[in-house]
Each structure stands twice: as C-alpha cells, then as structure tokens.
Amino acid sequence: MPSKKILAAKQAYVKELNEKLSSAMAGVVVSYNGISVADDTKLRKELREAGVEYTVVKNTMLRLAVKGTQYEALTECFKGDTAIAISPEDPAAAARILCKFADADKSKRFTVKGGFCDGQVMDAAGVRSLSTMPNREGLLSMLAGSLSGIIGGLAVALQAVADKQEETPAA
C-alpha cells in the first residue's frame, strides 16, 4: 500500500492528465517500443515545435484519467509500451507527425494505437485518415479559393444580366 504522500501525488497527476485530455482538441496514443534515443529525440523536437505535448505515461494512470469521460473507449489502447501526444490547438498535428514517423520506422515496432479528436474516439485507421487532413491554414486557403471562385462566378452572372438588360430596348 503506497503512503498517503505518494497516493496524493498520483491522484494529482491523474487529475492533471484528465484536465489535459479534456481540454485538448486531439490526441494520439502510440506504442513506442523499439525506438532509438536519437529517433525519439528527433520526434519529440518535431512534436514540440508543432505545439504537441508528448509523454510516456503508465497505462494505469491513463486508464484512471479517462475513466468516466468520453474517452473511456481508449482504454483498449493502453496495453504495452504507451505514449500519448496531446494537441491543444491543431487537431491533425500530432496525427500527421506520428503517422509519418510510424511509416518511416523500418522496424515497424513504433505503431499508432488510436486517438481522439473533438470528443470522438478513433482507432488507428481513423488517426491515419486524420493525419492526411491539411492543417488549419491549408483549410482556410482552400475555403478562400472556393469562395473566390464562387464570388467570381456570381460577378460574371450579374454582369451578364446587366448587359442583357442594356441590350433590351425600353418599350
């Protein structure tokens, strides 16, 4: 039985982890088994630059943190070596970086187990599909391009109507 001090520290850690998960836009759970120190350092640096928090967490702590939340279905992913990447702002950042890293891993031991985005739990295939989505700036530029095309088409149509009305003689 752990001492009261250790138990209080663990309870505080679980509460903090629960708050991070609840406030995050997205997260990805991975199995980091077999990753070299150099690769891990590179991965952590890339995640940090993208604003993603990546930590290795005990499975028991993760189970307790998601217990009673919308992410409780993630407990199936909490087996073996487990790390979690939490993205507070960009929903696709963690998925994009970790899936790219998993694809580049020659030993195929670094794998994506699952994740969540906007309150929805996803399996590994769902995380892979999320990783192919463009980032926020890409989506905004696509939206701007679409709106520009629509507005341009509307302007041409209005000009055609105005030209047609000028050609028609007044009776």
N, C-alpha and C positions, 0 to 999 in steps of 0.2 A: 504494500500500500504506500503510495507516494506521500510525502509530507504535505502539509497544508500549503506551504510556500510554493512547492513545485506544482501542486494541483491548481493553485490560483494563477500561476504563471501560464500554465497550459490552457486554462479556461479563458484567460485574457487573449492568448494567441488565437484560439478558436473564434472568439468574438471578433477580433480584428480581421481575421481571414474571412469570416462571414460578411462583414461590412464591405470588404474589398470586392468580394464576389457580387454582392447585391448592388453595388454602385457601378460596377464595370459594364461597359457596353458588350464586351465579348471576352471569351477566354478559350484556351485550348489546353487539353490535357495530353501529355506525351509520355512515352516510355523512353528514357534517355540512356538505357543500358548500352554499353559498348562505345560511348562517345569519348574521344580522346580529350585531354585537357586543352590542347591547342584549339580543337574544333569547338569545344564548349566555350572557351574564352571569346572566340570569334562570334559565335552565336549570341552569347549574352551581350556583346558590344552592339551588334546589329539590332537586337531587340530593344536595348536601352535607348539607342538613337531614334527608334521609332516610337518611343514613349510607352513601351510594353514592359510590365514587371514580370520577370521570370524567376521562379523559385522552385526548389526541390522541397516537397512537403511530405510528411509521413501520411500514409493512406488513412490512418485512424483520425488524424487531425482534419483531413479533408472530409471524411465521412461525417464527422461531428459538425463541421462548418456548414455543410449543405443539408443537414437533417432538418426537415420541416420547411424547406424552401422549394421554389420552383425548379431548382437544380438537383433535387434529390435523385433523379434518374441517372445522374453522373456517377453514382456510387459503383456502377458496374465497371467503370474505367479505373477505379482506384485499386488496382492489383499490380504487384511487381514494383519495379522502379518507376516512380511517378514524379513528374514535374508539371507545373501549371504556369501558363503565361496569361496574364490578365491585362487586357487593353481597355483603359478607361475612356478613350476618345474614338479611335479609328476601329470599327468593328472587324475589318479584314486584315489589319496589320499583323497581328500575331499569327493568324492562319496562313497568310501569304509567306511570311518568313520561315515558319516552322515546316510547312509543307515543302517549300523549296529545299530546305536543309534535309528533310527526310528523303526526298527524291535524290539528292546528291550523295547521300550516305551509301557508300559501297558495301558495307557490311549488312545493311538492311536491318540493323538492330535498333536504330532510332526510329520510332514509329509514332504516328498520331493516333491517339486512342479515341478521342471525342472532343466535345466542347460545347459552348453555348454562345448564343447571340441574341440580344434583345429579349431575354427571358425564355428563349426556346432552347432546349437541349438538342444537340446534334450528334450523330455518330461520326465516324471517321470520314465517310463519304460526304456528309454534309459539310464538314470542315474543309474538305478538299474543294467542294464547289464554292464555298465562301472565299477560299484563297484565290480563286480566279476572278473575283469581282474587282473592278477598279477602285482606287481609293476615293475619298470624298472629292478631291479636286478634279479627278477624272470624270466622276459622275456629274459634277457641276458643269464641266466643259461640254460634256455630251448633251446635257439639258440645254445649255446656252446655244449650242449648234442646232438642236432641234427647234428651239423657239425662234431662232434667227431664220431658219428655213420656212417655218410657218408664217412668220410675220412678212417675209419677202413674198411668199405666195399670195398672202392677203393683199399686200400693196399692189401687186400686179393685177389681181382680180378687180380691185377697186378702181384702178386706173383704166382698165378695160371697160368697166361700167360707165365711168365718167366720159371716156372717148365716144362710146356708143350714144350717150345722151346728147353730146355736142353735135354728132352727125345727124341725128334725127331733127328735121326742121320743125319749128314751132308751128302749130296749126292755128 
